[in-house]
């Protein structure tokens, strides 16, 4: 629905900054008006557009949960806007508009086991999903969280992961592609741990976010486990600009990632008119 908030950014103040890696920071933002936070009501997997006056605007999925009073986004230095955002300090303001797109079907999958696979900076919407599930832990079955990065220094959300590991019936697996001294965890591709899982495919869903090439192989791994295409949900990272399917920057065939996604089931992906990988 297009309303006054569709294009109008509302100011939010940086109240905390978490240094995740040398080039990734998580910003905790608080709206100046409670009504603005109430309007920014999102589900895990949705995204917002965040702007710096005079610099530009960029899309980010929230890594916080809908219940949190503040919102959190993780920013990696990949261009002019993000480079400027990484210089922000406590008390600085960001413009926030949204939320946009759809989220992971967290309410529809209640009662099922859930495999969550994240790659690199594709973790934020899935971190939100993990936290959402833990807040409603009795509504879900077993949970696997598999997180893959190139190097140990790329790992984000370390404190959250430590807490997740202590959760009931949740297995947290972090894997690095580059073996290094002192690392005692898994080494290899993010799809490697998937091959070892013992699941009930009829009662399991797979959720993933990361680079397109990773999503291709993760979806194939989900299929090999016997998970139905309708129970595989992938979040696509494409350059989104307007948030409502008007500018055309994020179209895939007849779909717009910002409006029709960013979450698509594998069945939807197979029906798209353009190769997505």
C-alpha positions as protocol buffer text, in pm:
chain_id: "A"
residue {
  index: 1
  type: UNK
  ca { x: 0 y: 0 z: 0 }
}
residue {
  index: 2
  type: UNK
  ca { x: 139 y: 339 z: -103 }
}
residue {
  index: 3
  type: UNK
  ca { x: 88 y: 610 z: 164 }
}
residue {
  index: 4
  type: UNK
  ca { x: 274 y: 912 z: 301 }
}
residue {
  index: 5
  type: UNK
  ca { x: 541 y: 685 z: 452 }
}
residue {
  index: 6
  type: UNK
  ca { x: 625 y: 514 z: 122 }
}
residue {
  index: 7
  type: UNK
  ca { x: 867 y: 784 z: 10 }
}
residue {
  index: 8
  type: UNK
  ca { x: 908 y: 987 z: 329 }
}
residue {
  index: 9
  type: UNK
  ca { x: 1208 y: 892 z: 547 }
}
residue {
  index: 10
  type: UNK
  ca { x: 1161 y: 924 z: 921 }
}
residue {
  index: 11
  type: UNK
  ca { x: 1465 y: 1016 z: 1134 }
}
residue {
  index: 12
  type: UNK
  ca { x: 1622 y: 756 z: 1360 }
}
residue {
  index: 13
  type: UNK
  ca { x: 1915 y: 814 z: 1593 }
}
residue {
  index: 14
  type: UNK
  ca { x: 2219 y: 588 z: 1625 }
}
residue {
  index: 15
  type: UNK
  ca { x: 2215 y: 479 z: 1989 }
}
residue {
  index: 16
  type: UNK
  ca { x: 2477 y: 203 z: 1971 }
}
residue {
  index: 17
  type: UNK
  ca { x: 2744 y: 79 z: 1729 }
}
residue {
  index: 18
  type: UNK
  ca { x: 2878 y: -277 z: 1731 }
}
residue {
  index: 19
  type: UNK
  ca { x: 3204 y: -351 z: 1548 }
}
residue {
  index: 20
  type: UNK
  ca { x: 3140 y: -691 z: 1392 }
}
residue {
  index: 21
  type: UNK
  ca { x: 3445 y: -720 z: 1161 }
}
residue {
  index: 22
  type: UNK
  ca { x: 3703 y: -474 z: 1023 }
}
residue {
  index: 23
  type: UNK
  ca { x: 3454 y: -367 z: 753 }
}
residue {
  index: 24
  type: UNK
  ca { x: 3112 y: -448 z: 904 }
}
residue {
  index: 25
  type: UNK
  ca { x: 2930 y: -260 z: 1178 }
}
residue {
  index: 26
  type: UNK
  ca { x: 2588 y: -311 z: 1330 }
}
residue {
  index: 27
  type: UNK
  ca { x: 2394 y: 7 z: 1404 }
}
residue {
  index: 28
  type: UNK
  ca { x: 2121 y: 16 z: 1668 }
}
residue {
  index: 29
  type: UNK
  ca { x: 1867 y: 283 z: 1571 }
}
residue {
  index: 30
  type: UNK
  ca { x: 1590 y: 447 z: 1770 }
}
residue {
  index: 31
  type: UNK
  ca { x: 1312 y: 652 z: 1614 }
}
residue {
  index: 32
  type: UNK
  ca { x: 1254 y: 994 z: 1763 }
}
residue {
  index: 33
  type: UNK
  ca { x: 878 y: 938 z: 1767 }
}
residue {
  index: 34
  type: UNK
  ca { x: 716 y: 618 z: 1901 }
}
residue {
  index: 35
  type: UNK
  ca { x: 458 y: 647 z: 1620 }
}
residue {
  index: 36
  type: UNK
  ca { x: 736 y: 614 z: 1361 }
}
residue {
  index: 37
  type: UNK
  ca { x: 856 y: 288 z: 1520 }
}
residue {
  index: 38
  type: UNK
  ca { x: 498 y: 163 z: 1532 }
}
residue {
  index: 39
  type: UNK
  ca { x: 458 y: 235 z: 1163 }
}
residue {
  index: 40
  type: UNK
  ca { x: 788 y: 60 z: 1084 }
}
residue {
  index: 41
  type: UNK
  ca { x: 632 y: -276 z: 1163 }
}
residue {
  index: 42
  type: UNK
  ca { x: 824 y: -550 z: 984 }
}
residue {
  index: 43
  type: UNK
  ca { x: 864 y: -927 z: 970 }
}
residue {
  index: 44
  type: UNK
  ca { x: 1197 y: -1114 z: 946 }
}
residue {
  index: 45
  type: UNK
  ca { x: 1324 y: -1094 z: 589 }
}
residue {
  index: 46
  type: UNK
  ca { x: 1171 y: -758 z: 500 }
}
residue {
  index: 47
  type: UNK
  ca { x: 1395 y: -458 z: 434 }
}
residue {
  index: 48
  type: UNK
  ca { x: 1404 y: -84 z: 477 }
}
residue {
  index: 49
  type: UNK
  ca { x: 1570 y: 199 z: 288 }
}
residue {
  index: 50
  type: UNK
  ca { x: 1819 y: 398 z: 496 }
}
residue {
  index: 51
  type: UNK
  ca { x: 1951 y: 737 z: 391 }
}
residue {
  index: 52
  type: UNK
  ca { x: 2216 y: 992 z: 477 }
}
residue {
  index: 53
  type: UNK
  ca { x: 2128 y: 1349 z: 386 }
}
residue {
  index: 54
  type: UNK
  ca { x: 2332 y: 1466 z: 88 }
}
residue {
  index: 55
  type: UNK
  ca { x: 2493 y: 1123 z: 37 }
}
residue {
  index: 56
  type: UNK
  ca { x: 2227 y: 875 z: -72 }
}
residue {
  index: 57
  type: UNK
  ca { x: 2014 y: 580 z: 25 }
}
residue {
  index: 58
  type: UNK
  ca { x: 2066 y: 205 z: 47 }
}
residue {
  index: 59
  type: UNK
  ca { x: 1851 y: -102 z: 131 }
}
residue {
  index: 60
  type: UNK
  ca { x: 1919 y: -318 z: 437 }
}
residue {
  index: 61
  type: UNK
  ca { x: 1733 y: -606 z: 595 }
}
residue {
  index: 62
  type: UNK
  ca { x: 1687 y: -571 z: 969 }
}
residue {
  index: 63
  type: UNK
  ca { x: 1875 y: -811 z: 1197 }
}
residue {
  index: 64
  type: UNK
  ca { x: 1655 y: -724 z: 1495 }
}
residue {
  index: 65
  type: UNK
  ca { x: 1307 y: -864 z: 1559 }
}
residue {
  index: 66
  type: UNK
  ca { x: 964 y: -702 z: 1522 }
}
residue {
  index: 67
  type: UNK
  ca { x: 929 y: -688 z: 1903 }
}
residue {
  index: 68
  type: UNK
  ca { x: 1253 y: -497 z: 1965 }
}
residue {
  index: 69
  type: UNK
  ca { x: 1200 y: -128 z: 2051 }
}
residue {
  index: 70
  type: UNK
  ca { x: 1502 y: -34 z: 1839 }
}
residue {
  index: 71
  type: UNK
  ca { x: 1591 y: -160 z: 1492 }
}
residue {
  index: 72
  type: UNK
  ca { x: 1930 y: -296 z: 1393 }
}
residue {
  index: 73
  type: UNK
  ca { x: 2105 y: -308 z: 1057 }
}
residue {
  index: 74
  type: UNK
  ca { x: 2449 y: -441 z: 966 }
}
residue {
  index: 75
  type: UNK
  ca { x: 2652 y: -240 z: 715 }
}
residue {
  index: 76
  type: UNK
  ca { x: 2951 y: -349 z: 509 }
}
residue {
  index: 77
  type: UNK
  ca { x: 3165 y: -105 z: 312 }
}
residue {
  index: 78
  type: UNK
  ca { x: 3070 y: -164 z: -53 }
}
residue {
  index: 79
  type: UNK
  ca { x: 3019 y: 189 z: -190 }
}
residue {
  index: 80
  type: UNK
  ca { x: 2975 y: 560 z: -126 }
}
residue {
  index: 81
  type: UNK
  ca { x: 2665 y: 535 z: 93 }
}
residue {
  index: 82
  type: UNK
  ca { x: 2789 y: 248 z: 307 }
}
residue {
  index: 83
  type: UNK
  ca { x: 3136 y: 403 z: 337 }
}
residue {
  index: 84
  type: UNK
  ca { x: 2978 y: 719 z: 476 }
}
residue {
  index: 85
  type: UNK
  ca { x: 2749 y: 519 z: 705 }
}
residue {
  index: 86
  type: UNK
  ca { x: 3047 y: 344 z: 857 }
}
residue {
  index: 87
  type: UNK
  ca { x: 3182 y: 682 z: 972 }
}
residue {
  index: 88
  type: UNK
  ca { x: 2866 y: 755 z: 1174 }
}
residue {
  index: 89
  type: UNK
  ca { x: 2886 y: 802 z: 1550 }
}
residue {
  index: 90
  type: UNK
  ca { x: 2638 y: 773 z: 1835 }
}
residue {
  index: 91
  type: UNK
  ca { x: 2381 y: 1049 z: 1811 }
}
residue {
  index: 92
  type: UNK
  ca { x: 2395 y: 1075 z: 1430 }
}
residue {
  index: 93
  type: UNK
  ca { x: 2070 y: 1048 z: 1236 }
}
residue {
  index: 94
  type: UNK
  ca { x: 1964 y: 820 z: 953 }
}
residue {
  index: 95
  type: UNK
  ca { x: 1653 y: 854 z: 740 }
}
residue {
  index: 96
  type: UNK
  ca { x: 1441 y: 537 z: 746 }
}
residue {
  index: 97
  type: UNK
  ca { x: 1153 y: 444 z: 518 }
}
residue {
  index: 98
  type: UNK
  ca { x: 966 y: 122 z: 473 }
}
residue {
  index: 99
  type: UNK
  ca { x: 941 y: -162 z: 550 }
}
residue {
  index: 100
  type: UNK
  ca { x: 919 y: -313 z: 203 }
}
residue {
  index: 101
  type: UNK
  ca { x: 884 y: -653 z: 41 }
}
residue {
  index: 102
  type: UNK
  ca { x: 776 y: -978 z: 203 }
}
residue {
  index: 103
  type: UNK
  ca { x: 933 y: -1172 z: 486 }
}
residue {
  index: 104
  type: UNK
  ca { x: 1018 y: -1533 z: 556 }
}
residue {
  index: 105
  type: UNK
  ca { x: 697 y: -1731 z: 624 }
}
residue {
  index: 106
  type: UNK
  ca { x: 775 y: -1764 z: 994 }
}
residue {
  index: 107
  type: UNK
  ca { x: 413 y: -1798 z: 1101 }
}
residue {
  index: 108
  type: UNK
  ca { x: 317 y: -2041 z: 824 }
}
residue {
  index: 109
  type: UNK
  ca { x: 600 y: -2282 z: 917 }
}
residue {
  index: 110
  type: UNK
  ca { x: 508 y: -2320 z: 1284 }
}
residue {
  index: 111
  type: UNK
  ca { x: 532 y: -2680 z: 1399 }
}
residue {
  index: 112
  type: UNK
  ca { x: 807 y: -2764 z: 1151 }
}
residue {
  index: 113
  type: UNK
  ca { x: 1181 y: -2820 z: 1176 }
}
residue {
  index: 114
  type: UNK
  ca { x: 1379 y: -2534 z: 1023 }
}
residue {
  index: 115
  type: UNK
  ca { x: 1718 y: -2527 z: 850 }
}
residue {
  index: 116
  type: UNK
  ca { x: 1863 y: -2176 z: 822 }
}
residue {
  index: 117
  type: UNK
  ca { x: 2163 y: -2126 z: 593 }
}
residue {
  index: 118
  type: UNK
  ca { x: 2341 y: -1789 z: 577 }
}
residue {
  index: 119
  type: UNK
  ca { x: 2638 y: -1680 z: 372 }
}
residue {
  index: 120
  type: UNK
  ca { x: 2852 y: -1377 z: 455 }
}
residue {
  index: 121
  type: UNK
  ca { x: 2659 y: -1052 z: 498 }
}
residue {
  index: 122
  type: UNK
  ca { x: 2341 y: -1240 z: 398 }
}
residue {
  index: 123
  type: UNK
  ca { x: 2303 y: -1321 z: 768 }
}
residue {
  index: 124
  type: UNK
  ca { x: 2097 y: -1016 z: 889 }
}
residue {
  index: 125
  type: UNK
  ca { x: 1747 y: -1125 z: 777 }
}
residue {
  index: 126
  type: UNK
  ca { x: 1818 y: -1477 z: 900 }
}
residue {
  index: 127
  type: UNK
  ca { x: 1950 y: -1350 z: 1233 }
}
residue {
  index: 128
  type: UNK
  ca { x: 1616 y: -1173 z: 1270 }
}
residue {
  index: 129
  type: UNK
  ca { x: 1445 y: -1502 z: 1185 }
}
residue {
  index: 130
  type: UNK
  ca { x: 1644 y: -1698 z: 1445 }
}
residue {
  index: 131
  type: UNK
  ca { x: 1560 y: -1444 z: 1714 }
}
residue {
  index: 132
  type: UNK
  ca { x: 1192 y: -1447 z: 1613 }
}
residue {
  index: 133
  type: UNK
  ca { x: 1179 y: -1826 z: 1640 }
}
residue {
  index: 134
  type: UNK
  ca { x: 1352 y: -1824 z: 1979 }
}
residue {
  index: 135
  type: UNK
  ca { x: 1097 y: -1575 z: 2108 }
}
residue {
  index: 136
  type: UNK
  ca { x: 829 y: -1829 z: 2013 }
}
residue {
  index: 137
  type: UNK
  ca { x: 1041 y: -2140 z: 2070 }
}
residue {
  index: 138
  type: UNK
  ca { x: 753 y: -2377 z: 2155 }
}
residue {
  index: 139
  type: UNK
  ca { x: 594 y: -2310 z: 1816 }
}
residue {
  index: 140
  type: UNK
  ca { x: 876 y: -2473 z: 1618 }
}
residue {
  index: 141
  type: UNK
  ca { x: 1060 y: -2804 z: 1603 }
}
residue {
  index: 142
  type: UNK
  ca { x: 1434 y: -2859 z: 1568 }
}
residue {
  index: 143
  type: UNK
  ca { x: 1645 y: -2573 z: 1436 }
}
residue {
  index: 144
  type: UNK
  ca { x: 1974 y: -2582 z: 1248 }
}
residue {
  index: 145
  type: UNK
  ca { x: 2162 y: -2257 z: 1184 }
}
residue {
  index: 146
  type: UNK
  ca { x: 2446 y: -2299 z: 933 }
}
residue {
  index: 147
  type: UNK
  ca { x: 2663 y: -1995 z: 869 }
}
residue {
  index: 148
  type: UNK
  ca { x: 2944 y: -1981 z: 614 }
}
residue {
  index: 149
  type: UNK
  ca { x: 3219 y: -1722 z: 561 }
}
residue {
  index: 150
  type: UNK
  ca { x: 3548 y: -1713 z: 372 }
}
residue {
  index: 151
  type: UNK
  ca { x: 3769 y: -1636 z: 671 }
}
residue {
  index: 152
  type: UNK
  ca { x: 3729 y: -1650 z: 1048 }
}
residue {
  index: 153
  type: UNK
  ca { x: 3771 y: -1272 z: 1062 }
}
residue {
  index: 154
  type: UNK
  ca { x: 3449 y: -1235 z: 857 }
}
residue {
  index: 155
  type: UNK
  ca { x: 3227 y: -1387 z: 1128 }
}
residue {
  index: 156
  type: UNK
  ca { x: 2950 y: -1158 z: 1257 }
}
residue {
  index: 157
  type: UNK
  ca { x: 2703 y: -1183 z: 1549 }
}
residue {
  index: 158
  type: UNK
  ca { x: 2945 y: -1379 z: 1766 }
}
residue {
  index: 159
  type: UNK
  ca { x: 2770 y: -1297 z: 2093 }
}
residue {
  index: 160
  type: UNK
  ca { x: 2429 y: -1387 z: 1948 }
}
residue {
  index: 161
  type: UNK
  ca { x: 2565 y: -1716 z: 1814 }
}
residue {
  index: 162
  type: UNK
  ca { x: 2699 y: -1805 z: 2160 }
}
residue {
  index: 163
  type: UNK
  ca { x: 2351 y: -1753 z: 2303 }
}
residue {
  index: 164
  type: UNK
  ca { x: 2183 y: -1946 z: 2021 }
}
residue {
  index: 165
  type: UNK
  ca { x: 2406 y: -2245 z: 2090 }
}
residue {
  index: 166
  type: UNK
  ca { x: 2256 y: -2270 z: 2436 }
}
residue {
  index: 167
  type: UNK
  ca { x: 1899 y: -2275 z: 2304 }
}
residue {
  index: 168
  type: UNK
  ca { x: 1698 y: -2596 z: 2325 }
}
residue {
  index: 169
  type: UNK
  ca { x: 1702 y: -2816 z: 2012 }
}
residue {
  index: 170
  type: UNK
  ca { x: 1909 y: -2564 z: 1816 }
}
residue {
  index: 171
  type: UNK
  ca { x: 2235 y: -2661 z: 1648 }
}
residue {
  index: 172
  type: UNK
  ca { x: 2462 y: -2377 z: 1539 }
}
residue {
  index: 173
  type: UNK
  ca { x: 2729 y: -2461 z: 1280 }
}
residue {
  index: 174
  type: UNK
  ca { x: 2981 y: -2205 z: 1154 }
}
residue {
  index: 175
  type: UNK
  ca { x: 3209 y: -2300 z: 868 }
}
residue {
  index: 176
  type: UNK
  ca { x: 3503 y: -2113 z: 712 }
}
residue {
  index: 177
  type: UNK
  ca { x: 3646 y: -2170 z: 367 }
}
residue {
  index: 178
  type: UNK
  ca { x: 4001 y: -2077 z: 464 }
}
residue {
  index: 179
  type: UNK
  ca { x: 4154 y: -2289 z: 736 }
}
residue {
  index: 180
  type: UNK
  ca { x: 4354 y: -2087 z: 986 }
}
residue {
  index: 181
  type: UNK
  ca { x: 4549 y: -2139 z: 1307 }
}
residue {
  index: 182
  type: UNK
  ca { x: 4329 y: -2158 z: 1613 }
}
residue {
  index: 183
  type: UNK
  ca { x: 4004 y: -2232 z: 1430 }
}
residue {
  index: 184
  type: UNK
  ca { x: 3849 y: -2553 z: 1561 }
}
residue {
  index: 185
  type: UNK
  ca { x: 3518 y: -2536 z: 1377 }
}
residue {
  index: 186
  type: UNK
  ca { x: 3412 y: -2666 z: 1038 }
}
residue {
  index: 187
  type: UNK
  ca { x: 3619 y: -2592 z: 729 }
}
residue {
  index: 188
  type: UNK
  ca { x: 3463 y: -2596 z: 384 }
}
residue {
  index: 189
  type: UNK
  ca { x: 3164 y: -2467 z: 192 }
}
residue {
  index: 190
  type: UNK
  ca { x: 2841 y: -2372 z: 366 }
}
residue {
  index: 191
  type: UNK
  ca { x: 2670 y: -2661 z: 186 }
}
residue {
  index: 192
  type: UNK
  ca { x: 2902 y: -2923 z: 340 }
}
residue {
  index: 193
  type: UNK
  ca { x: 2723 y: -2947 z: 679 }
}
residue {
  index: 194
  type: UNK
  ca { x: 2389 y: -2983 z: 498 }
}
residue {
  index: 195
  type: UNK
  ca { x: 2500 y: -3316 z: 354 }
}
residue {
  index: 196
  type: UNK
  ca { x: 2534 y: -3464 z: 704 }
}
residue {
  index: 197
  type: UNK
  ca { x: 2195 y: -3364 z: 845 }
}
residue {
  index: 198
  type: UNK
  ca { x: 1940 y: -3629 z: 935 }
}
residue {
  index: 199
  type: UNK
  ca { x: 1596 y: -3480 z: 888 }
}
residue {
  index: 200
  type: UNK
  ca { x: 1232 y: -3560 z: 825 }
}
residue {
  index: 201
  type: UNK
  ca { x: 1193 y: -3388 z: 485 }
}
residue {
  index: 202
  type: UNK
  ca { x: 813 y: -3391 z: 503 }
}
residue {
  index: 203
  type: UNK
  ca { x: 829 y: -3172 z: 814 }
}
residue {
  index: 204
  type: UNK
  ca { x: 1130 y: -2953 z: 735 }
}
residue {
  index: 205
  type: UNK
  ca { x: 1167 y: -2613 z: 568 }
}
residue {
  index: 206
  type: UNK
  ca { x: 1485 y: -2454 z: 437 }
}
residue {
  index: 207
  type: UNK
  ca { x: 1556 y: -2080 z: 456 }
}
residue {
  index: 208
  type: UNK
  ca { x: 1860 y: -1912 z: 307 }
}
residue {
  index: 209
  type: UNK
  ca { x: 2014 y: -1576 z: 216 }
}
residue {
  index: 210
  type: UNK
  ca { x: 2347 y: -1498 z: 56 }
}
residue {
  index: 211
  type: UNK
  ca { x: 2512 y: -1451 z: -284 }
}
residue {
  index: 212
  type: UNK
  ca { x: 2311 y: -1586 z: -579 }
}
residue {
  index: 213
  type: UNK
  ca { x: 2564 y: -1856 z: -663 }
}
residue {
  index: 214
  type: UNK
  ca { x: 2550 y: -1978 z: -303 }
}
residue {
  index: 215
  type: UNK
  ca { x: 2170 y: -1987 z: -312 }
}
residue {
  index: 216
  type: UNK
  ca { x: 2185 y: -2205 z: -622 }
}
residue {
  index: 217
  type: UNK
  ca { x: 2388 y: -2475 z: -447 }
}
residue {
  index: 218
  type: UNK
  ca { x: 2206 y: -2440 z: -114 }
}
residue {
  index: 219
  type: UNK
  ca { x: 1872 y: -2495 z: -288 }
}
residue {
  index: 220
  type: UNK
  ca { x: 2014 y: -2804 z: -461 }
}
residue {
  index: 221
  type: UNK
  ca { x: 2136 y: -2932 z: -123 }
}
residue {
  index: 222
  type: UNK
  ca { x: 1790 y: -2876 z: 26 }
}
residue {
  index: 223
  type: UNK
  ca { x: 1638 y: -3073 z: -262 }
}
residue {
  index: 224
  type: UNK
  ca { x: 1881 y: -3360 z: -209 }
}
residue {
  index: 225
  type: UNK
  ca { x: 1761 y: -3376 z: 152 }
}
residue {
  index: 226
  type: UNK
  ca { x: 1412 y: -3430 z: 13 }
}
residue {
  index: 227
  type: UNK
  ca { x: 1267 y: -3089 z: 103 }
}
residue {
  index: 228
  type: UNK
  ca { x: 983 y: -2982 z: -127 }
}
residue {
  index: 229
  type: UNK
  ca { x: 1031 y: -2677 z: -351 }
}
residue {
  index: 230
  type: UNK
  ca { x: 743 y: -2503 z: -173 }
}
residue {
  index: 231
  type: UNK
  ca { x: 928 y: -2542 z: 158 }
}
residue {
  index: 232
  type: UNK
  ca { x: 1251 y: -2383 z: 32 }
}
residue {
  index: 233
  type: UNK
  ca { x: 1255 y: -2005 z: 72 }
}
residue {
  index: 234
  type: UNK
  ca { x: 1542 y: -1790 z: -56 }
}
residue {
  index: 235
  type: UNK
  ca { x: 1616 y: -1420 z: -9 }
}
residue {
  index: 236
  type: UNK
  ca { x: 1765 y: -1250 z: -314 }
}
residue {
  index: 237
  type: UNK
  ca { x: 2013 y: -965 z: -290 }
}
residue {
  index: 238
  type: UNK
  ca { x: 1959 y: -739 z: -589 }
}
residue {
  index: 239
  type: UNK
  ca { x: 2014 y: -365 z: -611 }
}
residue {
  index: 240
  type: UNK
  ca { x: 1687 y: -213 z: -492 }
}
residue {
  index: 241
  type: UNK
  ca { x: 1623 y: 157 z: -516 }
}
residue {
  index: 242
  type: UNK
  ca { x: 1260 y: 265 z: -489 }
}
residue {
  index: 243
  type: UNK
  ca { x: 1123 y: -20 z: -277 }
}
residue {
  index: 244
  type: UNK
  ca { x: 789 y: -45 z: -459 }
}
residue {
  index: 245
  type: UNK
  ca { x: 869 y: -184 z: -806 }
}
residue {
  index: 246
  type: UNK
  ca { x: 870 y: 146 z: -995 }
}
residue {
  index: 247
  type: UNK
  ca { x: 1232 y: 208 z: -1090 }
}
residue {
  index: 248
  type: UNK
  ca { x: 1301 y: -135 z: -1242 }
}
residue {
  index: 249
  type: UNK
  ca { x: 1648 y: -178 z: -1091 }
}
residue {
  index: 250
  type: UNK
  ca { x: 1569 y: -513 z: -933 }
}
residue {
  index: 251
  type: UNK
  ca { x: 1347 y: -685 z: -1187 }
}
residue {
  index: 252
  type: UNK
  ca { x: 1391 y: -1054 z: -1269 }
}
residue {
  index: 253
  type: UNK
  ca { x: 1175 y: -1124 z: -1571 }
}
residue {
  index: 254
  type: UNK
  ca { x: 826 y: -1015 z: -1470 }
}
residue {
  index: 255
  type: UNK
  ca { x: 911 y: -997 z: -1099 }
}
residue {
  index: 256
  type: UNK
  ca { x: 1054 y: -717 z: -887 }
}
residue {
  index: 257
  type: UNK
  ca { x: 1266 y: -826 z: -593 }
}
residue {
  index: 258
  type: UNK
  ca { x: 1167 y: -525 z: -383 }
}
residue {
  index: 259
  type: UNK
  ca { x: 794 y: -568 z: -438 }
}
residue {
  index: 260
  type: UNK
  ca { x: 738 y: -940 z: -506 }
}
residue {
  index: 261
  type: UNK
  ca { x: 1028 y: -1054 z: -287 }
}
residue {
  index: 262
  type: UNK
  ca { x: 1290 y: -1044 z: -159 }
}
residue {
  index: 263
  type: UNK
  ca { x: 1179 y: -1387 z: -35 }
}
residue {
  index: 264
  type: UNK
  ca { x: 1079 y: -1639 z: -303 }
}
residue {
  index: 265
  type: UNK
  ca { x: 1001 y: -2007 z: -278 }
}
residue {
  index: 266
  type: UNK
  ca { x: 1204 y: -2235 z: -503 }
}
residue {
  index: 267
  type: UNK
  ca { x: 883 y: -2317 z: -690 }
}
residue {
  index: 268
  type: UNK
  ca { x: 836 y: -1946 z: -768 }
}
residue {
  index: 269
  type: UNK
  ca { x: 1199 y: -1917 z: -875 }
}
residue {
  index: 270
  type: UNK
  ca { x: 1165 y: -2205 z: -1121 }
}
residue {
  index: 271
  type: UNK
  ca { x: 869 y: -2029 z: -1282 }
}
residue {
  index: 272
  type: UNK
  ca { x: 1051 y: -1699 z: -1333 }
}
residue {
  index: 273
  type: UNK
  ca { x: 1110 y: -1582 z: -1688 }
}
residue {
  index: 274
  type: UNK
  ca { x: 1478 y: -1515 z: -1634 }
}
residue {
  index: 275
  type: UNK
  ca { x: 1774 y: -1712 z: -1500 }
}
residue {
  index: 276
  type: UNK
  ca { x: 1824 y: -1596 z: -1141 }
}
residue {
  index: 277
  type: UNK
  ca { x: 2156 y: -1758 z: -1059 }
}
